[in-house]
Amino acid sequence: MRTAAGLVATAFAAVLGAQEPAAARQDGRAAAQAGVDKALEFFVKTQNPDGSWGSTSCETTMEMVFAIETHYAWSVAAHGLATMTLLQAKETPERRAALDKAVRWLCNSRMTLRGSTWDNDAVWGWLYGTVAMTEIARDARFSTDEWRGPVGHRGREFAGWLQKNQEPLGGFGYYDDPPFTQRPKWGTSFSTASVLPALGIALQLGWLEDSEVRDRAAGYIRKCRLPNGAYQYDLGAVPRMNGGEHINDVKGSLGRIQVCNWALRRAGDPAVTDQVIEKGLQQFFEHHRFLAIARMRPIPHEAYYYVAAYFYMFGHCYAAQAINELPEAERADWHRQLRSHLAKIQWDDGSSIDFPNMSCMQIAGTSFSILAFQAGLPGSHVRL
């Protein structure tokens, strides 16, 4: 595992063009499968003895403003994503051993908690913990007596904490504003969308009893939708559109458009037609340079249209999921375009990263890359 300092140094070398992986010139399915295998090998080799990955501590002075608990929460979220990549991969003895250890860690690790009055980044652990546990629960390998109880117990915990922290308008967010309240008052479209399909599964599994949790979340995302196809960063009665270079412009919404369209489509929203998804994908590739420019910038939202570096891998992952909502005959070219932007940034050790300061971002970035690659391969059963 690279150190945080090493990650930063390598990141800026990559930005300056010093690192140009051979995979950058490959975008075919065979190359995509090779990229997946290489990334999974990275996970198998770098897994900690207890089943986790990376560090749960603050690894850079650039992130010291956050609560101590927040760094643990980010690592739990990244762990959930990495677990899903192993869950959905072709099984080998080494991958299965890593998967079992990863699921056991996720079931036994302590629950993430709110770190301070304003900092509720614990939500990220609950979001991707819920997503991961719903997939684990539906995998036959983890429906045995040995696993059923721990998986169900932890799934109910993750989903229950989300329910307690759903803000009054229906979204899920990771900060709060004065006056600070036990139930936060702020959400974002993209964090809410990331968990919306999993909330429906949690209801089916009996982990949630109130369907309004899912319905309020879907309503929040719908209200964030703008006429130009973009989604507001967070829900406002009057969208924050001051003209010019703004976060709610299409160019600032590239990562949000894909996850929100995908989530609402999976939730059965009739307004998200194939044409809407295609328009969002067209916008994604037409304005892709704004994601590319933001990638590896160490200060969030410092790039054009306030794009943050960590939307690069997130956006590509959910673009792949949105592609798979289209008719099968229309998917291949979209996946080909997407693969080209993932292959060129995969490092020689198989990992990928877009925000250079923390090992949890290397784990999350590699996971998003694998999930995006897998979605475009024949016989894929990738779900999020």
N, C-alpha and C positions, 0 to 999 in steps of 0.2 A: 504493500500500500504506500503510495507516495505521501510525503508529509505535506502539510498545508503550504509551507513555504515553497516546496518543490512544485506543487500544483500551480501556484501563482507564477513562478518563474517559467514553467513550461507553457502556461496559458499565454503569457505575453509573447513568448517566442513564437507560438502558433499564430498569434494575431499578426506578427511582423513577417510571417511567411517562412520562418525558419523550419517549420515542421510541415511536411506535405506527405501524409501517409499514402502508400501505394493504392489503398482502397479508394482514394479520391478520384481515380480515373475509371472506376467500375460502378455500374449501376444495375446490372442484370440480377436475375433471381438467384443464380448460383453464387454471385458475389454477396448478395444479401444473406443467403444461408450461411456462407462462410463468416460474414460479419456477426451473425447471431451466435454461431458456435464459438467464435473467438471471444465475444463478450461474455458468454456463459462460462467459458473457461476462466475468464478474469474473476467472476463471482466465486467459482469453486476454489480457486487458488488463494483468494484474499479474504475468505470468510474467517472470522475470528473463531477461536475454539468454542465459545459459548453459543455460536450460531448467528451472531450479529455481524455487521460489516462496519468498517470505519470507526469513527469516534462519536461519543455522545457528549463531548465537551466543546467549549469554545476554542476554535483552532486559529483564530485570527483576531488581531486588535480591531479590525474593521467591523466586527459584529459584536463588540462588547456592549453596545447600547441595549441589547436584548437581555431579557431575564435568563438566568442560568438554566431554568427549566426548558426554555425555548430550544436550546441546542439539542436537548434530549428528544423533544417532540419532533424536530426535523429529522433526527436519525430514525425514529420510529416510523415516520411516514416513508422515508426512503427504504427502510427495511421491508415495509409492506409491498412496495413496488418491486423490489428485487425478488421477493418471495413469489410474486405472481409470474415473473419471467421464468423461474424454475418450474413453477406449477404447470405452465403451458408448453414447456419445451419437451422435445423428444427425450424420453427417460434413458439415462445411462446409470450405472451403479454410483458413479461419482456425483452426478447431479441429484440423484434420489437421496443420497446421504446428506448432501447440502440442503436439500429441500426439507427433509425431516428436521434437521437442526434449526432451520429458519422458522418453520412453523412452531416448533417447540418454544423457541425464544419469543415469538410473537404472542404465544398463549401465556407464557409465564412472566414476561417482563412487567414492570409496574406500569400502571395507567398514567398517561400524560395528564398534567394538571396545569391550570392557569398560572402563569409565572408572576404576574404583577397586575396592578390595576388596569393599565392600558394594554399590556402585552398578553394576548390570549392565543399565541401561536400553538398552543396545545391542540387547537382545532385541527392542525395538519395531521397530527397523529390519529385523531379520531376519524378524520375523513378517509385517509388511505388505509387505516386499520379496518374500517368498515368495509371498504371496497375489497381489500385482500381477504378478509374473513368470509365474506359472502361467496367468493370464488372457492376458497378452501373447503367450505361446508358442502359445496356441490360437487366436489371431486371425490370419486368413489374410494380413492386411497385413504381419505380422511373421514370416512363414514363408519369406520369400525368402532368397536366399543372403546378401544384405547384412545381414540381421537375425538369421538363425537361430543363428549362432555366438555373437555377443555375448549374445543373450537366454538361450540355453542355459547359457553359462558363468556368467553372473551368477545365474541361477536355481539352479544347483548350489551356488554359493557361499552364497547365503542359506539354502537348505535344509540345507547341510552345517553351517553354524554353529548352526542350531537343533538339529541332531542332537547336536552336541558339548555343547550347553548344556541338554539335557533333563534335568531333575532326576530323582533315582532313582525317585520315585514316578510319574513319567510326565508331569508338568506342565512348563509354561514360566513362569518368573517373571523379575522384573527387579531383585530385590535378593538379598542373601545375608546370613547371620548367622554370627557366630563359631562355631567356627573357620572362617575363610574358605578355600574350596576352589576348585580350578580348575573343577570341575563344580558349579554352584550347587545348593543344597539346598532351594529354595523355589519354589513355583509358585502361580498363581492359576487359578481356573476359567475366568474370562472371557478372559484372554490365551491360554490353551490352546485354548479353543473357537474363538477368532477365526481360527485357522490350521488347525484339524482337517480341514475339507474340502479345503483346498489341499494338505495332506500326502498325501492320497489321489491327487490329480492329479500331485504331484511323483513319486510312485511310478510312475504310469503313464508319465510322461515320462522315467523313468530317472534322475531327479535324486537320488532316494533308493533305496537297494538293500535296506534293512532295513525290512520292513513293521511290525516291532515298534515303530518310532518312532511310527507312526500309532496302533497298537493300544494302546500304553501311554498315549498322550495321551487316547484315548477312554475308557479305563479310569479315568483320573484324574478326568475330568469326571463320569462316572457315579457315582463314589464321593463326589463333592461334592453330589450330589442329596439333598434332604431331603424327608420325607414331605409337607410342606405345599406343595410345588412350588418352593420356593426352592432356591438353590444356595449352598453355602458360598463365602465369599470365597476362602479357600485351604483345602486339605484337612487336616482334623484328625481324629485317631482318635475324639475326642469333639468334636462340633461346638461352636463358641463360641456358646452360647446361654445367656446369663445371665439371661434374662427381661427384660421391659420393652423399652426402645429399643435394639435391637442390629442390627449390620450384617448378620447372617444371618437376620433376620426377613424376611418377604416384602417389606415396605416398604423394606428396605435392599438387597434383591436384585433390584429391578425391572429394572435394566439387564442383570444377569447371567442372569436367567431366559430372556430372549429369545435371547441368543447361544448359550447352552448347549443349549436345546431345538432350535434350528436346527441346530447343529453335530452333535449326536447323531442327529437325524433324517437329516441328509445322510450320516452315517456308517452308516446302516442299523440303528440301535438300535430294536428292535421295541417297547420300552417307551415311546417317545415317539410316542404315538398322536395322531390329530387332537384328541381330547379333552384330552390333556395340553397341546398347543399352545394350544388355545382357553382352557383354564384360565389359562395363563400370560399370554395377552393380556388376559383379563378382569381379572387382578390388575394388569396394567400400567396399564390405563385407570382402574380403580377407585381406585388409590392414586397416580395420576399426579402429584398435587400435591406429593409428596415429591421428585420429580425437578425439578419447576418451582421449588420453593423453593430447592433446592440450586444451580440454574443461576446462573452469574455470581458465585458466592461464590469469592473468591480463595484461600481456604485449603482444601486437600483434606479431605474428610470432616468438615467442620465443621457440616453440616446435620443434621436429624433422621435417625435411624437410620444415621448416618455416611455418608450419601450424598454423593459428591463431584460437583462441578459437571460434570466431564468425562464423567459417565455419561449426560448428557442426550442429546447427539447420537448417541453410541455406541448407547445403548439404543433410540432411535427407528429407527436404521438397521437393527439386527438384528431389531427387531419387524417391520419391513417384510419382511425375508427370511423370518421365521417365518410371517407371513401367507401368503406364497406357497408354503408347504408344505401348505396346506390345499386342499381341492377348489376349483377355479376359481370355482364359483358362490357360494362362501362368503366370497370375499375382499373384495368391493367395500366393504361397510360398514366392515370393519376398516380398510381403507386410507383411507376418508373420515375416520374418527376420527383416524387418525395424521396425515393432511395438515393438519388444523386446528391441531395443536400445532407443526408445522414452519413453516407459512405465517406465523403470527403473530410469529415471531421472526426472520424473514429481513430483513436490513437493506436499505436502499434501493440499495446498490451490488451486491446479489445475494448477499452473503456471509452466513454464519451462524456463531455462536460460542457456546460455553457456559462456557469457562474463560478469563478475560479477559487473561491476562498475556503471551501470546506469539503471534507471527505463525503459528507452526506449528499452534497450536490453531485459528486462524481458517481455515487451509487444511484441516485435518482436519475441523473442524466443518462447513464448507461442503461438503466431499466426502461426509460422512455424510448430510447433508441431501439432496444430489442423488441419492445412491444409494437413499435411502428414497423420495423422490418418484418416481424412475424405476421402482421396483419395482411401483408401483401404477398405472402408465400402460399403456394398451392396447399389446400387442405387445412388452412389455418382455422383454428377455433378460438382465436384470441378474443377475450372479453375483458371489459374493464367495469 
